[in-house]
Amino acid sequence: MAKCEICGKGNMIGHNIRHKHSGLWEKRASKTLKIFKPNVHKGWVLMKGAVKRVTACASCLMQFRAPKKVKKAA
């Protein structure tokens, strides 16, 4: 299971509903399970003064991205 090591964002489950959502179709339409997966990538992150490689979602990677100068020194 893909999971962000920083914020803990993981898979979410919802319904994939076919047909339109009004009238009698709403009760008859098949509702199958759909898995929504987070946008997880590996990258270098600066946390607590140390640079380490983590598996994180895209929003966390943009927020905590390590500068290139620090990455080469570490």
Biotite code that builds the C-alpha atoms (Angstrom):
import biotite.structure as struc

atoms = struc.array([
    struc.Atom([0.000, 0.000, 0.000], chain_id="A", res_id=1, res_name="MET", atom_name="CA", element="C"),
    struc.Atom([1.356, 3.412, -0.990], chain_id="A", res_id=2, res_name="ALA", atom_name="CA", element="C"),
    struc.Atom([1.572, 5.703, 2.029], chain_id="A", res_id=3, res_name="LYS", atom_name="CA", element="C"),
    struc.Atom([3.173, 9.081, 2.685], chain_id="A", res_id=4, res_name="CYS", atom_name="CA", element="C"),
    struc.Atom([5.851, 8.874, 5.404], chain_id="A", res_id=5, res_name="GLU", atom_name="CA", element="C"),
    struc.Atom([5.358, 12.537, 6.391], chain_id="A", res_id=6, res_name="ILE", atom_name="CA", element="C"),
    struc.Atom([1.590, 13.113, 6.626], chain_id="A", res_id=7, res_name="CYS", atom_name="CA", element="C"),
    struc.Atom([0.360, 9.496, 6.602], chain_id="A", res_id=8, res_name="GLY", atom_name="CA", element="C"),
    struc.Atom([-1.895, 9.937, 3.564], chain_id="A", res_id=9, res_name="LYS", atom_name="CA", element="C"),
    struc.Atom([-2.896, 6.517, 2.209], chain_id="A", res_id=10, res_name="GLY", atom_name="CA", element="C"),
    struc.Atom([-5.464, 4.731, 0.069], chain_id="A", res_id=11, res_name="ASN", atom_name="CA", element="C"),
    struc.Atom([-9.085, 5.844, 0.371], chain_id="A", res_id=12, res_name="MET", atom_name="CA", element="C"),
    struc.Atom([-12.139, 3.876, -0.697], chain_id="A", res_id=13, res_name="ILE", atom_name="CA", element="C"),
    struc.Atom([-15.211, 5.375, -2.342], chain_id="A", res_id=14, res_name="GLY", atom_name="CA", element="C"),
    struc.Atom([-18.003, 4.480, -4.728], chain_id="A", res_id=15, res_name="HIS", atom_name="CA", element="C"),
    struc.Atom([-17.777, 4.403, -8.503], chain_id="A", res_id=16, res_name="ASN", atom_name="CA", element="C"),
    struc.Atom([-21.397, 5.137, -9.475], chain_id="A", res_id=17, res_name="ILE", atom_name="CA", element="C"),
    struc.Atom([-22.571, 4.470, -13.027], chain_id="A", res_id=18, res_name="ARG", atom_name="CA", element="C"),
    struc.Atom([-25.382, 6.370, -14.773], chain_id="A", res_id=19, res_name="HIS", atom_name="CA", element="C"),
    struc.Atom([-26.764, 9.751, -13.863], chain_id="A", res_id=20, res_name="LYS", atom_name="CA", element="C"),
    struc.Atom([-27.447, 10.718, -10.243], chain_id="A", res_id=21, res_name="HIS", atom_name="CA", element="C"),
    struc.Atom([-31.093, 11.797, -10.488], chain_id="A", res_id=22, res_name="SER", atom_name="CA", element="C"),
    struc.Atom([-34.477, 10.100, -10.506], chain_id="A", res_id=23, res_name="GLY", atom_name="CA", element="C"),
    struc.Atom([-34.891, 6.354, -10.142], chain_id="A", res_id=24, res_name="LEU", atom_name="CA", element="C"),
    struc.Atom([-31.416, 5.595, -11.565], chain_id="A", res_id=25, res_name="TRP", atom_name="CA", element="C"),
    struc.Atom([-29.851, 6.715, -8.295], chain_id="A", res_id=26, res_name="GLU", atom_name="CA", element="C"),
    struc.Atom([-31.331, 3.687, -6.508], chain_id="A", res_id=27, res_name="LYS", atom_name="CA", element="C"),
    struc.Atom([-30.735, 1.207, -9.346], chain_id="A", res_id=28, res_name="ARG", atom_name="CA", element="C"),
    struc.Atom([-27.264, 2.219, -10.526], chain_id="A", res_id=29, res_name="ALA", atom_name="CA", element="C"),
    struc.Atom([-24.524, -0.201, -9.553], chain_id="A", res_id=30, res_name="SER", atom_name="CA", element="C"),
    struc.Atom([-22.113, 1.197, -6.971], chain_id="A", res_id=31, res_name="LYS", atom_name="CA", element="C"),
    struc.Atom([-18.779, -0.596, -7.144], chain_id="A", res_id=32, res_name="THR", atom_name="CA", element="C"),
    struc.Atom([-15.836, 0.144, -4.870], chain_id="A", res_id=33, res_name="LEU", atom_name="CA", element="C"),
    struc.Atom([-13.081, 2.401, -6.182], chain_id="A", res_id=34, res_name="LYS", atom_name="CA", element="C"),
    struc.Atom([-9.660, 2.863, -4.587], chain_id="A", res_id=35, res_name="ILE", atom_name="CA", element="C"),
    struc.Atom([-8.262, 6.390, -4.633], chain_id="A", res_id=36, res_name="PHE", atom_name="CA", element="C"),
    struc.Atom([-4.463, 6.250, -4.340], chain_id="A", res_id=37, res_name="LYS", atom_name="CA", element="C"),
    struc.Atom([-2.210, 9.132, -3.203], chain_id="A", res_id=38, res_name="PRO", atom_name="CA", element="C"),
    struc.Atom([0.330, 10.706, -5.553], chain_id="A", res_id=39, res_name="ASN", atom_name="CA", element="C"),
    struc.Atom([3.422, 9.176, -3.855], chain_id="A", res_id=40, res_name="VAL", atom_name="CA", element="C"),
    struc.Atom([7.025, 9.659, -5.017], chain_id="A", res_id=41, res_name="HIS", atom_name="CA", element="C"),
    struc.Atom([10.516, 9.185, -3.593], chain_id="A", res_id=42, res_name="LYS", atom_name="CA", element="C"),
    struc.Atom([12.540, 12.286, -2.911], chain_id="A", res_id=43, res_name="GLY", atom_name="CA", element="C"),
    struc.Atom([15.046, 14.033, -0.679], chain_id="A", res_id=44, res_name="TRP", atom_name="CA", element="C"),
    struc.Atom([13.555, 15.918, 2.252], chain_id="A", res_id=45, res_name="VAL", atom_name="CA", element="C"),
    struc.Atom([15.079, 18.245, 4.853], chain_id="A", res_id=46, res_name="LEU", atom_name="CA", element="C"),
    struc.Atom([13.636, 17.264, 8.246], chain_id="A", res_id=47, res_name="MET", atom_name="CA", element="C"),
    struc.Atom([14.989, 18.288, 11.650], chain_id="A", res_id=48, res_name="LYS", atom_name="CA", element="C"),
    struc.Atom([18.220, 19.553, 10.084], chain_id="A", res_id=49, res_name="GLY", atom_name="CA", element="C"),
    struc.Atom([19.014, 16.259, 8.335], chain_id="A", res_id=50, res_name="ALA", atom_name="CA", element="C"),
    struc.Atom([18.519, 15.278, 4.710], chain_id="A", res_id=51, res_name="VAL", atom_name="CA", element="C"),
    struc.Atom([16.979, 11.884, 4.114], chain_id="A", res_id=52, res_name="LYS", atom_name="CA", element="C"),
    struc.Atom([15.211, 10.042, 1.305], chain_id="A", res_id=53, res_name="ARG", atom_name="CA", element="C"),
    struc.Atom([11.526, 9.360, 1.946], chain_id="A", res_id=54, res_name="VAL", atom_name="CA", element="C"),
    struc.Atom([8.434, 8.170, 0.138], chain_id="A", res_id=55, res_name="THR", atom_name="CA", element="C"),
    struc.Atom([6.031, 11.098, 0.330], chain_id="A", res_id=56, res_name="ALA", atom_name="CA", element="C"),
    struc.Atom([3.013, 12.538, -1.437], chain_id="A", res_id=57, res_name="CYS", atom_name="CA", element="C"),
    struc.Atom([3.608, 15.301, -3.977], chain_id="A", res_id=58, res_name="ALA", atom_name="CA", element="C"),
    struc.Atom([2.285, 18.068, -1.718], chain_id="A", res_id=59, res_name="SER", atom_name="CA", element="C"),
    struc.Atom([4.653, 17.085, 1.128], chain_id="A", res_id=60, res_name="CYS", atom_name="CA", element="C"),
    struc.Atom([7.618, 16.812, -1.262], chain_id="A", res_id=61, res_name="LEU", atom_name="CA", element="C"),
    struc.Atom([7.041, 20.371, -2.493], chain_id="A", res_id=62, res_name="MET", atom_name="CA", element="C"),
    struc.Atom([6.688, 21.606, 1.073], chain_id="A", res_id=63, res_name="GLN", atom_name="CA", element="C"),
    struc.Atom([9.794, 19.939, 2.600], chain_id="A", res_id=64, res_name="PHE", atom_name="CA", element="C"),
    struc.Atom([12.081, 19.606, -0.461], chain_id="A", res_id=65, res_name="ARG", atom_name="CA", element="C"),
    struc.Atom([15.798, 19.754, 0.382], chain_id="A", res_id=66, res_name="ALA", atom_name="CA", element="C"),
    struc.Atom([17.906, 22.401, -1.378], chain_id="A", res_id=67, res_name="PRO", atom_name="CA", element="C"),
    struc.Atom([20.375, 20.988, -3.934], chain_id="A", res_id=68, res_name="LYS", atom_name="CA", element="C"),
    struc.Atom([23.408, 22.456, -2.119], chain_id="A", res_id=69, res_name="LYS", atom_name="CA", element="C"),
    struc.Atom([22.511, 20.641, 1.109], chain_id="A", res_id=70, res_name="VAL", atom_name="CA", element="C"),
    struc.Atom([21.897, 17.381, -0.751], chain_id="A", res_id=71, res_name="LYS", atom_name="CA", element="C"),
    struc.Atom([25.441, 17.268, -2.180], chain_id="A", res_id=72, res_name="LYS", atom_name="CA", element="C"),
    struc.Atom([27.069, 17.995, 1.192], chain_id="A", res_id=73, res_name="ALA", atom_name="CA", element="C"),
    struc.Atom([25.178, 15.244, 2.995], chain_id="A", res_id=74, res_name="ALA", atom_name="CA", element="C"),
])
